[in-house]
Amino acid sequence: MEYLVSCLDEWLNKTSQSSLRRAFSRWIKQVVLPVRMPGVEFEAMNDLQEVQSMLAERVKSWVENSKIEGIKIGISQGISQGDYRGYKSGN
């Protein structure tokens, strides 16, 4: 998504469409991001460059949080499977 925002920003810069840039920024903030990341609060973003900067900063933490969550789920599933196999072999 960061790449698409960057391309849109670059294209709209070439065509001097400042009002369209603001409209896309609001649309991304109010429609796209809440659907993709429910429950996440987003600060005011009035320009595509601000959207791009926010995404660049947050993507790193989102990836890290996703990895941590995935590891937790994997450990939980592994423990459950191990408990089940141990229970099965004990009977």
Secondary structure, DSSP 8 states (H G I E B T S, - for coil): -HHHHHHHHHHHHHTT-HHHHHHHHHHIIIIIHHHHSTT-------SHHHHHHHHHHHHHHHHHHHHHHHHHHHHHHHHHHHHHHHHHHH-
